[in-house]
Every structure is written in C-alpha cells, then in structure tokens.
C-alpha cells in the first residue's frame, strides 16, 4: 500500500466527514477502536488523554477548556513518546475550545475535522505543520518556539 501525503490524508478525512454524521462525544469506546490498538495503554497528562501505540502518543481526548496545548512528546513510565497524531473526535466533546497550541514537531496526522471549520485557531511551533495546515485551509498561525 502506498504511503499518502498529509494533503491526501486531509482530503480523504474531509470526504469521510461529509459522508458520515458527527456527534459530540468523548473518545470512542475501546471496542470501536482498530483491533491492533484495543489493548494499547492510555495515559492522561495535563487533562489530555493519550493512546500509546507503536512507540508514539495519539491524542484521543482533551479537556473542555478554551485553550489546549499539545506537547511535542510525553513521558510515560520512563519512556518518551512523540505526539504523532490527533484522533478523530478529539475536540468534539469540548465546546469551549477555541485555541489549540501545537508544539508537536513529529505530528503525522490530524484526523479531527473540528479544526477545519474555522472555530478553532491553531498555533503551531513547527513551521512544516503550519505550512501543511495553512495549505488545507485551517485557521493557523506560526509562533516561533522559545528556547
């Protein structure tokens, strides 16, 4: 199977969202997750729930705040996991959310379509992620990381 680019992935995700109705629910029940992820551990840090899969962290639920910061990586049981994805439906149960600050530099996919409707501002610390999101029409800003 051919690897797809971020742009191709976003286009497919948008088409899937148009075809399927959405609901404002928290993370899907574990039994609805892909079979190869059902036994993977989860961890909560700073109110954000992560699924740990293939040595990476996937954001699956965020707290209902006006702003949420997605870090570059998290540490769990002494191991570091880069944040690589944002799960579909992650922001659906957070009606207060207006700003997502992305510090993740290894982010591969954002499956959540809530960022594409313009109600959530995305602030990126990674220039490539910023360029990718702007190209697909996300309301994004680039903020140079502070050292």
Secondary structure, DSSP 4 states (H G I P E B T S, - for coil): -----HHHHHHHHHHHHHHS-----SSPPGGGS-GGGTT--EEEETTEEEEEETTEEEEEE--SSSEEEE-SEEEETTEEEEEEEE-TTTTTT-TT--EEEE--SS--EE--GGGGSSSSEEEESSHHHHHHHHHTT--EEE-PPP-
